[in-house]
């Protein structure tokens, strides 16, 4: 089992007035199936 861990992540859009999230901590187990969703042209990796 592998784990991906992200600590203290914050994100604000350029020119945004408020952050989308701040100080996010996330642990993802490699046994999980994950999907990234979003509108076309919004910078999702291929």
C-alpha distances in whole Angstrom, upper triangle without the diagonal:
4,7,10,13,17,19,23,23,27,28,32,34,37,40,38,40,37,33,30,28,28,26,23,19,16,13,11,7,6,7,10,13,15,19,21,25,28,32,32,33,31,29,26,24,24
4,7,10,13,16,20,20,24,25,29,31,33,36,35,37,34,30,28,25,25,23,20,17,14,10,9,6,5,8,10,13,14,17,19,23,26,29,30,31,29,26,23,21,22
4,6,10,13,16,17,20,22,26,28,30,33,32,33,30,26,24,22,22,19,16,13,10,7,6,5,6,9,10,13,13,16,18,21,24,28,29,29,27,24,21,20,21
4,7,10,14,13,17,18,22,24,27,30,28,30,27,23,21,19,19,16,14,11,8,6,5,7,7,11,11,13,12,15,15,19,21,25,26,26,23,21,18,17,19
4,7,10,11,14,17,20,23,25,28,26,28,25,21,19,17,16,13,11,8,6,4,6,9,11,14,13,15,14,17,17,20,22,25,27,27,24,22,19,19,21
4,7,7,11,13,17,19,22,24,23,24,21,17,16,13,12,10,8,5,5,6,9,12,14,17,16,17,15,17,16,19,20,24,25,25,21,19,18,18,20
4,6,9,13,16,19,22,24,22,23,20,16,16,12,10,7,6,4,7,9,12,15,17,20,19,21,19,20,19,22,23,26,28,27,23,22,21,21,24
4,7,10,14,17,19,21,19,20,17,13,13,10,7,4,5,6,9,12,15,18,20,23,22,23,21,22,20,22,23,26,27,27,23,21,21,22,25
4,7,11,14,16,18,17,17,15,11,11,8,6,5,5,7,9,12,14,18,20,23,21,22,19,19,17,19,19,22,24,23,19,18,17,18,22
4,7,10,13,15,13,14,11,7,8,5,4,5,6,9,12,15,17,21,23,26,23,24,21,20,18,19,18,21,23,22,18,17,17,19,22
4,7,10,12,10,11,9,6,6,6,6,9,9,12,14,17,19,22,24,26,24,24,20,19,16,17,16,18,20,18,14,14,15,17,20
4,6,8,6,8,7,4,5,7,9,12,12,16,17,21,22,26,27,30,27,27,23,22,18,18,16,17,19,18,14,14,16,18,22
4,6,5,8,8,7,8,10,12,15,16,19,20,23,24,28,29,31,28,27,23,22,18,17,15,15,17,15,11,12,14,17,21
4,5,9,10,10,11,14,15,18,19,22,23,26,27,31,32,34,31,30,27,25,21,20,18,18,18,16,13,13,16,19,22
4,7,9,10,12,15,16,19,21,24,26,29,30,34,35,37,34,33,30,27,24,23,20,20,21,18,16,17,20,22,26
4,6,7,9,12,13,17,18,22,23,27,28,32,33,35,32,31,28,26,22,21,18,18,20,18,15,17,19,22,25
4,7,10,12,13,17,18,22,24,28,29,33,35,37,34,33,30,28,25,24,21,21,23,22,19,20,22,25,29
4,7,9,10,14,15,19,21,25,26,30,32,34,31,31,27,26,23,22,20,21,23,22,19,20,21,24,28
4,5,7,10,11,15,17,21,23,26,28,30,28,27,24,23,20,20,18,19,22,21,17,18,19,21,25
4,7,11,10,14,15,19,20,24,26,27,24,24,20,19,16,16,15,16,19,18,15,16,16,19,22
4,7,7,10,12,16,18,22,24,26,23,23,20,19,17,17,16,19,21,21,17,17,18,20,23
4,6,9,12,16,18,22,24,27,24,25,22,22,19,20,20,22,25,24,20,20,20,22,25
4,7,10,14,16,20,23,25,23,24,21,22,20,22,22,25,27,26,22,22,21,23,26
4,7,10,13,17,19,21,19,20,18,19,17,19,19,22,25,24,21,20,19,20,24
4,7,10,14,16,19,17,19,17,18,17,20,21,24,26,26,23,22,20,21,24
4,7,10,13,15,13,15,13,15,15,17,19,23,25,25,22,20,19,19,22
4,7,10,12,11,13,12,15,16,19,21,25,26,27,24,22,20,20,22
4,6,9,7,10,9,12,13,17,19,23,25,25,23,21,18,18,19
4,5,6,9,10,13,15,19,22,26,27,28,26,24,21,20,21
4,5,8,9,13,15,19,22,25,26,27,25,23,20,18,19
4,7,9,13,16,19,23,26,27,29,27,25,22,21,21
4,6,10,13,16,20,23,24,26,24,23,19,19,19
4,7,10,13,17,20,21,23,22,21,17,16,16
4,7,10,13,17,18,20,18,17,14,14,14
4,6,10,13,15,16,15,14,11,11,12
4,7,10,12,13,11,11,7,9,10
4,7,9,11,10,11,8,10,11
4,7,9,7,9,7,11,12
4,6,6,9,9,12,13
4,6,8,8,11,11
4,6,8,10,11
4,6,9,12
4,6,9
4,7
4
